[in-house]
Amino acid sequence: MLEGISTNRLCDSSATCLVAAGKAFVIRYYSRTTKQPEKQLRPKEAAEMARAGLQIAVVYQDRARLTEDFNLARGQLDGASAFASAGQIGQPAGSAIYFAVDVDFSAAQIKTFVLPYFKGVRAALDAASGGVSHYKLGVYGSGLACRLLKKTGLVELTWLAEATGWAESKTYTAWDIKQFVTNQDLCSIGNGWQRCTALPAFGQFQPAGFEVKAGEGELMKVSATQLNLRFVPTADANTPLATLPHGTLLRVLGVSAPGWVRVRVTLNGATFIGHVKASFLEAAPGLPPAPAPNPQIPAVYWKEDNRSATRQSTGGLASPIGEAGRPTRDPNAVAALRKQQLAAIGDWLDVEHSARYAGRDGVTFCNVYAADYCYLAAAYLPRVWWTSPAIARMAAGQAVTAAYAETVREMRADDLYRWLLDYGAMFGWRRVADATALQSTANDGGIGIICADRAAEGRPGHITVVVPEDAGNTAQHDAAGNVDQPLQSQAGAVNKRFGSAGRNWWLGAAFIDHVFFVHD
């Protein structure tokens, strides 16, 4: 038997400790509707657990406690969502997805509600896989639920819930996983876990390519005229992440499903991880020539620790916030602490009531707010930046000091858009492809930025900060569980601690282009 745990807590920071404690696997969640940011398994977490030597298993659960949670249509929706989550994690074909029945239903209720639900789940997984599901199907529930669903052939695997008072739970022995009541602290997840024991093969996995680091993996190129890069390993019902032109170079991370591989590719400075059809790839002869490096340009501030740059002052806007007692983020702290520190920064800046960020005389200050937030979070986003002549002098080896309007100038949002593309990587910023990556980074205690360049010449763009979710403020998700609208904070026409200029504001006609960037 294998010993492991199930938990709704993030485990990346606890992975090594869990291995030392004798745990062989961790069971985590997929969910479309959860309001608990830590509940959903994330790609980075899955990779970190695998690198530590842990196996992973997954269960899909939104609520799964009322009869209204179970019917054919809901099963189809949940099955499609689980498939999408599995693709983003890199869950390989042949592993399992369990679906929860977290309630002591009678046999009649199981037959009336739960069996149609699992028929819907099975149909969705089969359809998404192009005929037959890439994944085995399992059930979490009472002994009665496990027995009846296994008897019908709807599931291959059963996970017996910890509630021994549920129907047949004391007598059911044909389980693949068994859960036990647990009430003790473990590593950094506290007591939010349950002990589990499992047979040697219960649908566990490690993500495809988890061991492949950036710059590693088999180098391939696109042989087709163009090739769709997808969130999940199927061409059915999912919009491509990007279209890869003929000859595009990419790194293969591993096989994700029959005929599909998980890949890492860089397009226009942004790194994407997704899935492509393997038959449209061919071996690449070698690495492309490396781009010429930018000259090493230092970060620059105008009058750092300027005591006139306070929340209730309208002066000192070119300086980073210099008010005494300001909170900060420790980028080397554990994720949970970094997240708390970011929440404290957002609350302290108090964008809705601070004079520093209040619009006046037709001018708004999204750039000032974003720069202050990043400054306190120890991520460099410039309020002032070197002028082109100053950069040219640095490239020639000359020493340059900051002189307002001579060697440095203030940065508007449209300037920050271009700066992120040209210089962001020098200061730890990474371009990402989607809102899910933005929100995941923020929830892990990092910083996310959405920055758009305005179409009208001479008009400033707009920039918002993506902030960590909490119990009362969450991102919006689509039907597949992807983040559709990340949780943002902004100054602008309306200042919002939680909120933005509107749904998909960065896609508005006023903007010519936009970028998503993150900083750990």
C-alpha positions in Angstrom: 0.0 0.0 0.0 1.0 3.6 -0.6 0.6 6.3 2.0 -0.5 9.8 1.0 -2.8 12.7 1.7 -5.8 14.6 0.2 -6.0 18.3 0.8 -7.5 21.6 -0.5 -4.3 23.4 0.5 -1.4 24.4 -1.8 1.4 22.0 -1.4 4.3 23.3 -3.5 6.1 24.8 -0.5 5.4 21.6 1.5 6.5 19.0 -1.1 9.9 18.2 0.2 8.6 18.0 3.8 5.8 15.7 2.7 8.3 13.3 1.1 10.4 13.4 4.3 7.2 12.5 6.2 6.8 9.4 4.2 4.0 10.5 1.9 4.1 9.0 -1.6 1.2 11.0 -3.2 -1.0 14.0 -2.8 -4.6 14.2 -4.0 -5.6 17.7 -5.1 -8.7 19.3 -6.7 -10.0 20.5 -10.0 -13.0 22.9 -9.7 -14.8 25.3 -11.9 -16.7 27.3 -9.2 -14.6 27.2 -6.1 -14.2 30.4 -4.1 -11.1 29.0 -2.3 -8.1 30.2 -4.3 -5.9 27.4 -2.8 -8.3 24.6 -3.7 -7.5 24.4 -7.5 -4.4 22.5 -8.5 -2.1 24.7 -10.5 0.6 23.8 -13.1 3.5 25.3 -11.0 2.3 23.4 -7.9 2.0 20.1 -9.8 5.5 20.5 -11.2 7.0 21.3 -7.9 5.4 18.3 -6.2 6.6 16.0 -9.0 10.1 17.4 -8.8 10.1 16.5 -5.1 9.2 13.0 -5.9 5.5 13.0 -5.1 2.8 11.4 -7.3 -0.4 13.3 -7.9 -4.0 12.3 -8.1 -7.0 14.6 -8.8 -10.6 14.8 -7.8 -13.2 17.1 -9.5 -15.5 18.8 -6.9 -17.5 22.0 -7.0 -20.0 21.3 -4.2 -21.3 17.8 -5.0 -23.5 17.6 -1.9 -27.1 18.2 -3.1 -29.2 16.4 -5.6 -29.3 19.5 -7.8 -25.5 19.0 -8.3 -26.0 15.8 -10.1 -27.7 15.3 -13.5 -26.7 14.5 -17.1 -26.1 18.1 -18.2 -24.1 19.0 -15.0 -22.0 15.9 -15.6 -21.2 17.0 -19.2 -20.2 20.5 -17.9 -18.0 19.1 -15.1 -16.4 16.5 -17.3 -15.5 19.2 -19.9 -14.1 21.4 -17.2 -12.1 18.6 -15.7 -10.6 17.8 -19.1 -9.6 21.4 -19.6 -7.9 21.5 -16.2 -6.1 18.3 -16.9 -4.7 19.7 -20.1 -3.4 22.8 -18.4 -1.7 20.8 -15.7 -0.1 18.4 -18.2 -1.9 15.4 -16.8 -0.9 12.5 -19.0 -3.3 10.1 -20.7 -4.0 6.9 -18.8 -4.1 8.5 -15.4 -7.4 9.2 -13.6 -9.8 11.9 -12.7 -12.1 11.2 -9.7 -15.4 12.9 -9.3 -16.9 13.6 -5.9 -20.2 12.4 -4.4 -19.6 14.1 -1.1 -22.9 13.1 0.5 -24.6 10.0 2.0 -27.1 9.4 -0.8 -29.5 6.5 -0.8 -29.5 3.8 -3.5 -32.5 5.5 -5.1 -30.9 8.9 -5.1 -27.7 7.4 -6.6 -29.7 5.8 -9.4 -31.8 8.8 -10.1 -29.2 11.6 -9.9 -25.7 10.3 -9.7 -25.7 7.7 -12.4 -26.9 10.2 -15.0 -24.3 12.6 -13.8 -21.5 10.1 -14.4 -22.9 9.2 -17.8 -22.6 12.9 -18.6 -19.0 13.0 -17.3 -18.1 10.0 -19.3 -19.7 11.4 -22.5 -17.8 14.7 -22.0 -14.4 13.1 -21.5 -15.0 10.8 -24.5 -16.0 13.7 -26.7 -13.1 15.9 -25.6 -10.7 13.0 -26.3 -12.0 12.4 -29.8 -13.8 9.2 -29.1 -12.6 7.4 -26.0 -11.5 9.3 -22.9 -7.8 9.8 -22.4 -8.4 9.5 -18.7 -9.7 6.8 -16.4 -12.8 7.8 -14.4 -13.1 7.4 -10.7 -15.6 8.2 -7.9 -15.1 9.6 -4.4 -18.0 8.8 -2.1 -19.7 6.3 0.2 -19.2 2.6 0.0 -22.7 2.4 -1.6 -21.8 5.0 -4.2 -18.5 3.3 -5.0 -20.1 -0.1 -5.3 -23.1 0.9 -7.5 -21.0 3.1 -9.8 -18.3 0.4 -10.2 -21.1 -2.2 -10.9 -22.5 -0.2 -13.7 -19.1 0.1 -15.4 -19.2 3.9 -15.4 -16.1 4.1 -13.3 -12.9 2.1 -13.2 -11.6 3.4 -9.8 -13.2 4.0 -6.4 -12.1 6.2 -3.5 -13.8 5.5 -0.2 -14.6 8.7 1.8 -13.6 9.1 5.4 -17.2 9.1 6.7 -17.5 5.6 8.1 -21.2 6.3 9.0 -22.2 6.5 5.4 -24.0 3.7 3.6 -21.8 0.6 3.2 -18.7 2.5 4.0 -17.8 0.1 6.9 -18.1 -2.9 4.7 -16.9 -1.8 1.3 -13.4 -3.2 0.6 -13.0 -3.0 -3.1 -11.6 0.5 -3.0 -8.5 1.8 -4.8 -8.0 4.7 -2.3 -9.3 4.9 1.3 -9.5 8.2 3.2 -9.3 8.5 7.0 -10.3 11.2 9.5 -7.2 13.2 10.5 -6.7 16.0 12.9 -3.1 16.9 13.3 -0.7 19.4 11.7 1.5 18.4 8.8 4.3 20.4 7.2 3.0 23.9 6.3 -0.5 22.8 5.5 -1.6 22.7 9.1 -4.5 20.3 9.8 -6.2 20.8 6.4 -5.5 17.3 5.1 -6.7 13.7 5.4 -4.6 10.6 5.5 -5.1 8.3 2.5 -3.9 4.8 1.7 -4.0 3.5 -1.9 -3.2 0.5 -4.1 0.0 0.7 -6.1 -2.0 1.8 -9.2 -4.9 4.2 -8.6 -4.6 6.6 -11.5 -1.7 8.7 -10.1 0.6 10.7 -12.3 3.3 13.3 -12.7 2.8 16.1 -15.3 4.2 15.7 -18.8 7.5 17.3 -19.0 7.7 18.4 -15.3 11.4 17.7 -15.2 12.2 19.7 -18.4 13.5 23.2 -17.6 13.4 26.2 -19.8 15.8 25.8 -22.7 15.7 22.0 -22.4 13.6 19.4 -24.2 13.8 18.1 -27.7 14.0 21.0 -30.2 11.4 20.6 -33.0 9.9 22.8 -35.6 6.4 23.2 -37.2 6.2 21.3 -40.5 2.7 22.3 -41.4 1.8 25.6 -43.0 0.5 26.6 -39.6 -0.3 24.7 -36.4 -2.7 25.5 -33.5 -1.3 25.6 -30.0 -4.1 24.5 -27.7 -4.9 24.6 -23.9 -5.8 20.9 -24.0 -4.8 18.0 -26.2 -7.8 18.0 -28.5 -9.0 20.0 -31.4 -12.6 19.9 -30.1 -14.3 22.8 -28.5 -11.3 24.8 -27.4 -10.0 28.0 -28.9 -6.3 27.9 -29.8 -3.9 29.7 -27.5 -1.9 30.8 -30.6 -1.3 29.9 -34.2 2.3 28.7 -34.9 3.6 29.6 -38.4 5.6 27.1 -40.5 9.1 26.7 -39.2 8.4 27.9 -35.6 10.8 26.3 -33.2 9.6 24.8 -29.9 10.6 22.5 -27.2 8.8 19.2 -26.6 8.1 18.6 -22.9 6.5 15.2 -23.2 3.6 13.2 -24.6 0.2 14.5 -23.2 -2.3 12.2 -25.1 -2.2 9.8 -28.0 -0.9 11.8 -31.0 -0.4 15.0 -28.9 2.7 16.5 -27.2 3.0 19.2 -24.6 5.4 22.0 -25.7 7.0 25.2 -24.7 7.3 27.9 -27.4 8.3 31.6 -27.4 6.3 34.0 -29.6 7.0 37.7 -29.7 8.8 37.5 -26.4 6.0 35.6 -24.6 6.5 32.0 -23.5 3.5 29.7 -24.0 3.0 26.1 -22.8 0.3 24.1 -24.6 -0.4 21.1 -26.7 0.1 20.4 -30.4 -0.5 17.5 -32.8 2.8 15.6 -32.9 2.4 14.6 -36.6 2.9 18.3 -37.6 6.4 18.6 -36.1 9.8 17.6 -37.4 13.3 17.7 -36.0 15.0 21.0 -36.0 18.6 21.1 -37.2 19.9 23.3 -34.4 19.4 26.3 -32.2 18.6 29.7 -33.7 21.2 32.4 -33.2 20.8 34.1 -29.9 19.5 37.7 -30.0 21.9 40.5 -29.3 21.7 41.3 -25.6 20.5 44.6 -24.3 23.2 46.7 -22.6 23.0 46.3 -18.8 20.8 49.2 -17.8 20.3 49.9 -14.0 17.0 50.6 -12.4 16.5 54.2 -11.7 14.3 56.2 -9.2 13.7 59.9 -8.8 14.2 60.9 -5.2 13.7 57.6 -3.5 12.4 58.0 0.1 10.8 61.3 -0.8 8.8 62.2 2.3 6.5 64.4 0.1 5.4 61.4 -1.9 2.6 60.3 0.5 -0.9 58.9 0.0 -2.6 62.1 1.0 -0.2 64.4 -1.0 -0.6 65.3 -4.7 3.2 66.2 -4.9 6.1 63.9 -5.5 4.4 61.9 -8.2 7.7 61.2 -10.0 9.0 59.5 -6.9 8.1 56.1 -5.5 5.8 56.3 -2.5 8.1 57.5 0.3 5.7 57.6 3.3 7.0 56.3 6.6 5.6 53.0 7.8 4.9 51.7 4.3 4.4 47.9 4.1 6.6 45.8 1.9 6.7 42.3 0.4 9.5 39.9 1.0 10.0 38.1 -2.4 11.8 35.2 -0.7 9.0 34.5 1.8 6.8 31.5 1.4 3.8 32.0 -1.0 1.2 32.3 1.8 3.1 35.1 3.5 3.8 36.9 0.2 0.1 36.8 -0.5 -0.7 38.3 2.9 1.9 41.0 2.3 0.4 41.9 -1.1 -3.0 42.2 0.5 -1.5 44.5 3.2 0.1 46.6 0.5 -3.2 47.0 -1.4 -5.1 47.9 1.7 -2.5 50.4 2.8 -2.3 52.2 -0.5 -6.1 52.6 -0.3 -6.5 53.6 -3.9 -10.1 54.6 -3.5 -9.4 57.2 -0.8 -5.8 58.4 -1.4 -5.3 61.9 -2.8 -2.1 60.7 -4.6 -4.2 58.5 -7.0 -7.3 60.7 -7.4 -7.9 62.0 -10.9 -7.8 65.7 -11.3 -7.9 68.2 -14.2 -8.7 65.4 -16.6 -5.6 63.4 -15.6 -5.6 60.0 -14.1 -2.9 58.1 -12.3 -3.0 54.4 -13.1 0.7 54.4 -13.8 1.6 56.0 -10.4 -0.6 53.4 -8.6 0.9 50.4 -10.5 4.4 51.7 -9.9 3.8 52.2 -6.2 2.3 48.8 -5.8 5.2 47.1 -7.5 7.7 49.2 -5.6 6.4 48.1 -2.3 6.2 44.5 -3.6 9.9 44.6 -4.6 9.3 44.4 -8.3 10.8 47.1 -10.4 8.2 49.0 -12.6 9.6 52.5 -13.4 8.0 55.8 -12.5 10.9 57.3 -14.4 13.1 55.7 -16.9 16.3 56.6 -18.8 15.9 58.8 -21.9 17.2 57.4 -25.2 20.3 59.6 -25.2 21.1 58.4 -21.7 20.8 54.8 -22.7 23.0 55.4 -25.7 25.7 56.9 -23.5 25.5 53.9 -21.2 25.9 51.6 -24.2 29.1 53.6 -25.0 30.4 52.9 -21.6 29.8 56.3 -20.1 28.5 56.9 -16.5 25.1 58.5 -16.4 23.3 59.9 -13.3 19.6 60.6 -12.9 18.6 64.2 -13.9 14.9 64.9 -14.2 13.9 65.8 -17.8 17.5 65.4 -18.9 18.5 61.8 -18.4 15.2 60.5 -17.0 11.6 61.1 -17.8 8.3 60.1 -16.3 6.5 57.0 -17.7 2.9 56.9 -18.7 1.0 53.6 -19.2 1.7 53.6 -22.9 5.4 54.0 -22.1 5.2 51.1 -19.6 3.7 48.9 -22.4 6.8 49.4 -24.5 9.1 49.2 -21.5 7.7 45.8 -20.4 8.4 44.4 -23.9 11.8 45.9 -24.3 13.3 45.8 -20.8 10.9 43.9 -18.5 12.9 40.6 -18.7 16.0 42.4 -17.4 14.1 43.2 -14.2 12.4 39.8 -13.6 9.2 40.3 -15.6 7.9 37.4 -17.7 5.3 37.7 -20.4 2.4 35.2 -20.1 -0.3 34.2 -22.5 -3.5 34.3 -20.5 -5.4 35.5 -17.5 -5.2 32.2 -15.7 -1.4 32.6 -15.5 -1.8 36.2 -14.2 -4.2 35.2 -11.5 -2.2 32.1 -10.5 0.9 34.2 -10.1 -0.9 36.7 -7.9 -2.5 34.0 -5.8 1.0 32.6 -5.2 2.2 35.9 -3.9 3.6 37.3 -7.1 2.6 40.3 -9.2 0.5 40.4 -12.4 0.2 43.4 -14.8 -2.2 44.1 -17.6 -1.0 47.0 -19.7 -2.6 48.3 -22.9 -1.3 50.8 -25.5 -3.9 53.3 -26.6 -4.6 53.6 -30.4 -4.9 57.4 -30.4 -1.5 59.0 -30.8 -0.4 61.0 -27.8 -3.1 59.5 -25.5 -1.9 57.5 -22.5 -2.8 53.8 -22.2 -4.0 52.0 -19.1 -2.4 49.6 -16.6 -3.9 47.5 -13.8 -2.5 45.3 -11.2 -3.7 41.7 -10.8 -4.1 41.0 -7.1 -4.5 37.9 -4.9 -8.0 36.5 -4.5 -9.5 36.4 -1.0 -12.7 35.0 0.5 -14.8 38.0 -0.7 -13.1 39.0 -3.9 -12.4 36.5 -6.7 -11.6 36.3 -10.4 -14.3 35.3 -12.9 -13.9 31.9 -14.6 -15.3 30.5 -17.9 -17.2 27.2 -18.2 -13.9 25.3 -18.6 -12.5 26.8 -15.3 -10.1 29.2 -17.0 -9.8 32.7 -15.5 -11.8 34.9 -17.8 -11.5 38.2 -15.7 -8.6 38.3 -13.3 -9.1 40.2 -10.0 -7.6 43.6 -10.6 -6.9 46.8 -8.7 -6.5 50.2 -10.4 -6.4 53.9 -10.4 -8.1 55.6 -13.4 -11.4 57.3 -14.2 -12.7 55.3 -11.2 -10.3 54.1 -8.6 -11.0 50.6 -7.4 -9.3 48.4 -4.7 -10.9 45.5 -6.4 -12.1 46.1 -9.9 -11.2 47.5 -13.3 -12.3 49.6 -16.2 -14.7 46.9 -17.3 -14.9 43.4 -18.7 -12.0 42.7 -21.1 -11.2 46.4 -21.0 -7.8 45.7 -22.7 -9.7 44.4 -25.8 -11.6 47.7 -26.2 -11.4 49.7 -29.5 -9.5 52.4 -27.7 -6.4 50.2 -27.4 -4.2 49.0 -30.2 -2.5 46.2 -28.3 -2.0 44.8 -24.7 0.4 42.6 -22.8 0.2 40.4 -19.7 3.3 40.2 -17.5 4.1 38.6 -14.2 6.8 38.9 -11.6 7.5 36.3 -8.9 
